[in-house]
Amino acid sequence: MSKIEVNTIDVQCGSTLTLGSSGKTVAIASGASTTGMGRAGAVDWQTSIKTGDFTAASGEGYFVDTSSGVVTVTLPSSPSAGDIVAVSDYSKSFDSNTCTIGRNSSNIDGFAGDLFLTTEGQAVTLVYADSTKGWKPISASEVTSGPKFINATGGTTSTSGDCKIHVFTGPGTFCISCSGNPQGSNTVNYLIVAGGGAGGSDLGGGGGAGGYRTLYPSPATGSLALSGTTIPVTVGAGGASATTPAPSGPSRGGSGSASTFLSITSAGGGGGGGGPVSHQGVGAAGGSGGGNGGYTTPSDGSGGAGNTPPVSPPQGNPGGTGNGNADAYPGAGGGGSSAAGTTPGGVGLGGSAGGAGTPNTIDGNSHSWAGGGGGGVYSPGASAGPGGVGGGGGGGKDKNPSSPPSAGPAGTGGAGLNAGGAGSLGPQGGGPVAGGAGGANTGGGGGGGGHGGTTGAQTINPGGTGGSGIVVIRYKYQ
């Protein structure tokens, strides 16, 4: 083997220097490097598959596997013109777990931000041009850097500053034409409230509020990543009132229905317990639980459980427990999104109030949602329970057939957006004494029914129907 040791090889004639001859290979020793020769737009692909974060080297291409989680590829620091790096989706999983190209203080295509690869099977080749444009993409399959924002339709839309708001008061579809990227927006905030439970009939407990789940405001509670292009939205209906007079028919109010968006489900509120039918006096479990009916005592069990099924943070609270007070038979309040339904007090006291709702400004206004229904009552001078925000008031009824009636006022409906209805009022022997309905699109529980009918006869004194739910979606659109 011959060895030549020189510092410079130069051409003697003309301007072309040829190394080697046709069909031969000119090799650079392992560990040696070249300068001033540039590259021909190609890289040396590495055979070690990358499954975790790493820093790329100029002149190398990498197969990146994000099937087990996101991976960040950091570009070389202090790059020179002509430096080149390539990345390819090894497992076709960039759409599930993003591959982030970290800019490492250099621009990418003139933008001072990272590049996010989010398309299945995507490949990108980047060449460093200069300090102005930085790393330029040169292959056809990659996306360019820069902010992109979510663009979608569905529901009733409005804007608040840089945010777009979609309000669904009934079932619909959230249709996405652009899912955006992290530099602009690719996540949403939401408020999902289920339908409230109906109040129980005949001295019933208040219905529980529909489950209340939200990611607003952000970043205190985070945001939700989008998936797909058409996302069904379900808005739960409120629970129905019992319509068959006790004791021949059920007296517990019907539970509300669930509301859903993507993977998030809010459970319907539990129906309020009624009476005097056996096993109908205890409120049903749900997003928030229904309150117990007026005939129940603590030994019959607590009010309906809230946060059923359990989620974190909790979607609601339990209903109140009955006290079985024979003077008034007051129903307990249904649970609300921010407080449990209350339990009736002693002799002569009115029905219990429904649990309070929760304020939320996701739609750009100051509203509260998901209050429990108030309990019904049967006592001279005692008031029926008021509803929580959006919850219906309980029915009030005088147990004495005096004229004029000496009954206290019926329960007021919960204030706020689409306030719940007030309960009805009447003397002994009068017509049905119904609880107030929960407010539409608040998830409020219905109020418990009062008591009516002459001695020896029984009329239905229905609880109020539960309020329907709502779904609100909010994101940055510009």
Long-range contacts (C-beta under 8 A, 24 or more apart in sequence): 38-82, 39-82, 39-84, 41-84, 41-125, 41-127, 41-138, 42-84, 43-84, 43-85, 43-86, 43-125, 45-86, 49-90, 50-90, 55-104, 56-85, 56-87, 57-85, 58-83, 58-84, 58-85, 58-128, 59-83, 59-84, 59-85, 60-85, 60-86, 61-85, 61-86, 61-87, 61-88, 61-125, 62-86, 62-87, 62-88, 63-88, 63-90, 64-88, 64-89, 64-90, 64-99, 65-90, 65-91, 65-93, 66-91, 66-93, 66-94, 66-96, 66-97, 66-98, 66-99, 67-91, 67-93, 67-96, 67-97, 68-97, 69-97, 70-97, 70-98, 70-99, 70-100, 71-97, 71-99, 71-100, 72-99, 72-100, 72-101, 72-102, 73-99, 73-100, 73-101, 73-102, 74-102, 74-104, 75-101, 75-102, 75-103, 75-104, 75-106, 75-108, 75-126, 75-135, 76-104, 77-104, 77-105, 79-106, 79-128, 79-135, 80-128, 81-128, 81-129, 81-130, 82-127, 82-128, 83-127, 83-128, 84-125, 84-126, 84-127, 84-128, 85-125, 85-126, 85-135, 86-123, 86-124, 86-125, 86-126, 86-139, 87-117, 87-123, 87-124, 88-122, 88-123, 89-117, 89-119, 89-120, 89-121, 89-122, 89-123, 92-120, 92-121, 93-120, 94-118, 94-119, 94-120, 94-121, 94-122, 95-119, 95-120, 98-182, 101-126, 103-134, 103-135, 106-131, 106-134, 106-135, 107-131, 107-132, 107-133, 107-134, 107-135, 108-134, 108-135, 108-137, 108-145, 109-133, 109-134, 109-135, 109-136, 109-137, 109-144, 109-145, 109-146, 110-134, 111-145, 111-146, 111-183, 113-145, 113-146, 113-147, 113-183, 114-145, 114-182, 114-183, 115-142, 115-143, 115-145, 116-181, 116-182, 116-183, 117-142, 117-143, 118-143, 118-181, 119-143, 145-183, 146-183, 147-181, 147-183, 147-184, 148-178, 148-180, 148-181, 148-183, 148-184, 148-186, 149-178, 149-180, 149-184, 149-185, 149-476, 149-477, 149-478, 150-176, 150-178, 150-179, 150-180, 150-184, 150-185, 150-186, 150-188, 150-226, 150-475, 150-476, 150-477, 151-176, 151-177, 151-178, 151-180, 151-477, 152-176, 152-177, 152-178, 152-473, 152-475, 153-177, 154-233, 155-233, 155-471, 155-473, 158-363, 158-364, 159-477, 160-364, 160-474, 162-476, 162-477, 162-478, 163-474, 163-475, 163-476, 163-477, 164-474, 164-475, 164-476, 164-477, 165-362, 165-363, 165-364, 165-472, 165-473, 165-474, 166-472, 166-473, 166-474, 167-363, 167-470, 167-471, 167-472, 168-233, 168-235, 168-470, 168-471, 168-472, 168-473, 169-235, 169-440, 169-441, 169-468, 169-470, 170-235, 170-468, 171-232, 171-233, 171-234, 171-235, 172-232, 172-233, 172-235, 173-230, 173-231, 173-232, 173-233, 174-230, 174-231, 174-232, 174-233, 174-261, 174-473, 175-229, 175-230, 175-231, 176-226, 176-228, 176-229, 176-230, 176-231, 177-229, 179-226, 179-229, 180-226, 184-476, 185-475, 185-476, 185-477, 186-225, 186-226, 187-223, 187-224, 187-225, 187-226, 187-475, 188-223, 188-224, 188-226, 188-473, 188-474, 188-475, 189-214, 189-215, 189-216, 189-217, 189-218, 189-223, 189-224, 189-362, 189-473, 189-474, 189-475, 190-214, 190-215, 190-216, 190-224, 190-261, 190-264, 190-362, 190-471, 190-472, 190-473, 190-474, 191-216, 191-360, 191-362, 191-363, 191-369, 191-470, 191-471, 191-472, 192-259, 192-260, 192-261, 192-264, 192-265, 192-266, 192-469, 192-471, 193-259, 193-266, 193-337, 193-369, 193-370, 193-442, 193-443, 193-469, 193-470, 193-471, 194-236, 194-256, 194-257, 194-258, 194-259, 194-266, 194-267, 194-268, 194-269, 194-286, 194-287, 194-443, 194-469, 195-235, 195-236, 195-237, 195-238, 195-239, 195-256, 195-257, 195-258, 195-259, 195-268, 195-269, 195-443, 195-466, 195-467, 195-468, 195-469, 196-238, 196-239, 196-256, 196-268, 196-269, 196-288, 196-334, 196-370, 196-372, 196-373, 196-390, 196-391, 196-438, 196-442, 196-443, 196-444, 196-445, 196-446, 196-466, 196-467, 196-469, 197-238, 197-239, 197-253, 197-254, 197-255, 197-256, 197-268, 197-269, 197-270, 197-271, 197-272, 197-283, 197-284, 197-286, 197-288, 197-290, 197-304, 197-334, 197-373, 197-445, 197-446, 197-466, 198-238, 198-239, 198-240, 198-241, 198-242, 198-253, 198-254, 198-255, 198-256, 198-271, 198-272, 198-373, 198-445, 198-446, 198-463, 198-464, 198-465, 198-466, 199-241, 199-253, 199-271, 199-272, 199-290, 199-331, 199-334, 199-373, 199-374, 199-375, 199-376, 199-392, 199-394, 199-435, 199-445, 199-446, 199-447, 199-448, 199-449, 199-462, 199-463, 199-464, 200-242, 200-251, 200-252, 200-253, 200-271, 200-272, 200-273, 200-274, 200-275, 200-280, 200-281, 200-283, 200-290, 200-291, 200-293, 200-331, 200-376, 200-448, 200-449, 200-463, 201-241, 201-242, 201-246, 201-251, 201-253, 201-274, 201-448, 201-449, 201-460, 201-461, 201-462, 201-463, 202-245, 202-246, 202-251, 202-274, 202-275, 202-276, 202-293, 202-376, 202-449, 202-451, 202-458, 202-460, 202-461, 203-274, 203-275, 203-293, 203-294, 203-295, 203-329, 203-330, 203-331, 203-376, 203-377, 203-378, 203-448, 203-449, 203-450, 203-451, 203-461, 204-251, 204-252, 204-253, 204-272, 204-273, 204-274, 204-275, 204-293, 204-294, 204-331, 204-375, 204-376, 204-394, 204-435, 204-448, 204-449, 204-461, 204-463, 205-272, 205-273, 205-274, 205-281, 205-283, 205-290, 205-291, 205-292, 205-293, 205-294, 205-303, 205-319, 205-320, 205-322, 205-331, 205-332, 205-333, 205-334, 205-341, 205-373, 205-375, 205-376, 205-448, 206-272, 206-290, 206-291, 206-319, 206-320, 206-331, 206-332, 206-333, 206-334, 206-341, 206-352, 206-354, 206-372, 206-373, 206-374, 206-375, 206-385, 206-387, 206-391, 206-392, 206-394, 206-435, 206-445, 206-446, 206-447, 206-448, 206-463, 207-239, 207-253, 207-256, 207-269, 207-270, 207-271, 207-272, 207-290, 207-291, 207-334, 207-372, 207-373, 207-391, 207-392, 207-438, 207-445, 207-446, 207-447, 207-448, 207-463, 207-464, 207-466, 208-255, 208-256, 208-269, 208-270, 208-271, 208-272, 208-283, 208-284, 208-286, 208-287, 208-288, 208-289, 208-290, 208-291, 208-304, 208-306, 208-316, 208-319, 208-334, 208-335, 208-341, 208-372, 208-373, 208-445, 209-269, 209-287, 209-288, 209-316, 209-334, 209-335, 209-336, 209-337, 209-354, 209-355, 209-357, 209-369, 209-370, 209-371, 209-372, 209-388, 209-390, 209-391, 209-438, 209-443, 209-444, 209-445, 210-236, 210-238, 210-256, 210-259, 210-266, 210-267, 210-268, 210-269, 210-286, 210-287, 210-288, 210-316, 210-370, 210-443, 210-444, 210-466, 210-467, 210-469, 211-258, 211-259, 211-265, 211-266, 211-267, 211-268, 211-269, 211-286, 211-287, 211-288, 211-307, 211-315, 211-316, 211-337, 211-370, 211-443, 212-266, 212-287, 212-288, 212-315, 212-316, 212-337, 212-357, 212-358, 212-369, 212-370, 212-443, 213-264, 213-266, 213-311, 213-315, 214-360, 214-362, 216-360, 216-361, 216-362, 216-474, 217-361, 217-362, 224-262, 224-264, 226-262, 227-262, 231-261, 231-262, 232-260, 233-260, 233-261, 233-471, 234-258, 234-259, 234-260, 234-261, 234-471, 235-259, 235-441, 235-468, 235-469, 235-470, 235-471, 236-266, 236-268, 236-443, 236-468, 236-469, 237-466, 237-468, 237-469, 238-437, 238-438, 238-446, 238-465, 238-466, 238-467, 238-468, 238-469, 239-268, 239-269, 239-271, 239-446, 239-465, 239-466, 240-465, 240-466, 241-434, 241-446, 241-449, 241-462, 241-463, 241-464, 241-465, 242-274, 242-460, 242-462, 242-463, 243-460, 243-462, 244-460, 245-458, 245-459, 245-460, 246-274, 246-275, 246-276, 246-277, 246-280, 246-458, 246-460, 247-276, 247-277, 247-458, 249-277, 250-274, 250-277, 250-280, 251-275, 251-276, 251-277, 251-280, 251-281, 251-293, 252-280, 252-281, 252-283, 252-284, 252-290, 252-293, 253-284, 253-290, 253-446, 253-448, 253-463, 253-466, 254-466, 255-284, 255-286, 255-290, 255-466, 256-286, 256-287, 256-443, 256-466, 256-469, 257-469, 259-443, 259-469, 259-470, 259-471, 261-471, 261-473, 266-315, 266-443, 266-469, 267-308, 267-309, 267-315, 267-316, 268-466, 269-316, 269-334, 269-335, 269-370, 269-372, 269-443, 269-445, 269-466, 270-304, 270-305, 270-306, 270-308, 270-319, 270-334, 270-335, 271-304, 271-463, 271-466, 272-319, 272-331, 272-334, 272-373, 272-375, 272-445, 272-446, 272-448, 272-463, 273-303, 273-304, 273-319, 273-322, 273-331, 273-332, 274-448, 274-449, 274-463, 275-329, 281-322, 283-319, 283-332, 283-334, 283-341, 286-316, 287-315, 287-316, 287-337, 287-370, 287-443, 288-315, 288-316, 288-317, 288-318, 288-319, 288-334, 288-335, 288-336, 288-337, 288-341, 288-355, 288-370, 288-372, 288-445, 289-316, 289-317, 289-318, 289-319, 289-334, 289-335, 289-341, 290-319, 290-334, 290-335, 290-341, 290-445, 291-319, 291-320, 291-322, 291-331, 291-332, 291-333, 291-334, 291-335, 291-341, 291-352, 291-354, 291-372, 291-373, 291-375, 291-448, 292-319, 292-320, 292-321, 292-322, 292-331, 292-332, 293-322, 293-331, 293-332, 293-448, 294-322, 294-324, 294-325, 294-328, 294-329, 294-330, 294-331, 294-344, 294-351, 294-375, 294-376, 294-377, 294-378, 294-448, 295-322, 295-324, 295-329, 296-321, 296-322, 296-324, 296-332, 297-322, 297-323, 297-324, 298-322, 298-323, 298-324, 300-324, 303-332, 303-334, 303-335, 303-340, 303-341, 303-343, 304-334, 304-335, 306-335, 306-340, 316-370, 317-341, 317-355, 317-372, 319-355, 319-372, 320-344, 320-352, 320-375, 325-349, 327-379, 328-377, 328-378, 328-379, 328-382, 329-377, 329-378, 329-379, 329-451, 330-375, 330-376, 330-377, 330-378, 330-379, 330-382, 330-385, 331-374, 331-375, 331-376, 331-377, 331-385, 331-394, 331-448, 332-375, 333-372, 333-373, 333-374, 333-375, 333-385, 333-388, 334-372, 334-373, 334-374, 334-388, 334-391, 334-445, 335-372, 335-445, 336-370, 336-371, 336-372, 336-388, 336-389, 336-391, 336-445, 337-369, 337-370, 337-371, 337-443, 339-388, 341-372, 341-375, 342-385, 344-375, 348-379, 348-381, 348-382, 349-382, 350-377, 350-379, 350-382, 350-383, 350-384, 350-385, 350-396, 350-408, 350-411, 351-375, 351-376, 351-377, 351-382, 351-383, 351-384, 351-385, 351-394, 351-396, 351-411, 351-448, 352-385, 353-385, 353-386, 353-387, 353-388, 353-411, 354-385, 354-386, 354-387, 354-388, 354-391, 354-414, 354-444, 354-445, 354-447, 355-388, 356-388, 356-389, 357-388, 357-389, 357-390, 357-391, 357-414, 357-416, 357-442, 357-444, 358-389, 362-472, 362-474, 363-472, 363-474, 365-417, 367-416, 367-417, 368-416, 368-417, 369-416, 369-417, 369-442, 369-443, 369-444, 369-470, 370-442, 370-443, 370-444, 371-414, 371-416, 371-420, 371-442, 371-444, 371-445, 372-444, 372-445, 373-420, 373-435, 373-436, 373-438, 373-444, 373-445, 373-446, 373-447, 373-448, 373-463, 373-464, 373-466, 374-411, 374-412, 374-423, 374-435, 374-436, 374-447, 374-448, 375-411, 375-447, 375-448, 376-411, 376-423, 376-433, 376-435, 376-447, 376-448, 376-449, 376-450, 376-451, 376-461, 376-463, 377-408, 377-411, 377-450, 378-450, 378-451, 379-407, 379-408, 380-406, 380-407, 380-408, 381-406, 381-407, 381-408, 382-407, 382-408, 383-408, 383-409, 383-410, 383-411, 384-408, 384-409, 384-410, 384-411, 384-423, 384-425, 384-435, 384-447, 384-448, 384-450, 385-411, 385-447, 385-448, 386-411, 386-412, 386-413, 386-414, 387-411, 387-412, 387-413, 387-414, 387-420, 387-436, 387-438, 387-444, 387-445, 387-447, 388-414, 388-444, 388-445, 389-414, 389-415, 389-416, 389-442, 389-444, 390-414, 390-416, 390-417, 390-418, 390-419, 390-420, 390-438, 390-439, 390-442, 390-443, 390-444, 390-467, 391-420, 391-438, 391-439, 391-444, 391-445, 391-446, 391-447, 391-467, 392-420, 392-421, 392-422, 392-423, 392-435, 392-436, 392-437, 392-438, 392-439, 392-444, 392-445, 392-446, 392-447, 392-463, 392-464, 392-465, 392-467, 393-420, 393-421, 393-422, 393-423, 393-435, 393-436, 393-447, 393-464, 394-423, 394-435, 394-436, 394-447, 394-448, 394-449, 394-450, 395-423, 395-424, 395-425, 395-433, 395-434, 395-435, 395-436, 395-447, 395-448, 395-449, 395-450, 395-451, 395-461, 395-463, 396-423, 396-424, 396-425, 396-433, 396-450, 397-425, 397-426, 397-427, 397-428, 397-433, 397-450, 397-451, 397-452, 397-461, 398-426, 398-427, 398-428, 399-428, 399-451, 400-427, 400-428, 401-427, 401-428, 401-429, 402-427, 402-428, 403-427, 405-430, 410-436, 410-450, 411-435, 411-436, 411-447, 412-436, 413-437, 413-439, 413-447, 414-439, 414-442, 414-444, 416-442, 417-441, 417-442, 418-442, 418-467, 420-444, 420-446, 420-447, 420-464, 420-467, 421-447, 421-464, 423-447, 423-448, 423-450, 423-464, 424-450, 425-450, 426-450, 426-452, 428-452, 428-454, 429-453, 429-454, 431-459, 432-459, 432-460, 432-461, 432-462, 433-461, 434-461, 434-462, 434-463, 434-464, 435-462, 435-463, 435-464, 436-464, 437-464, 437-465, 437-466, 437-467, 438-464, 438-465, 438-466, 438-467, 439-467, 440-467, 440-468, 441-467, 441-468, 441-469, 441-470, 442-467, 442-468, 442-470, 443-467, 443-468, 443-469, 443-470
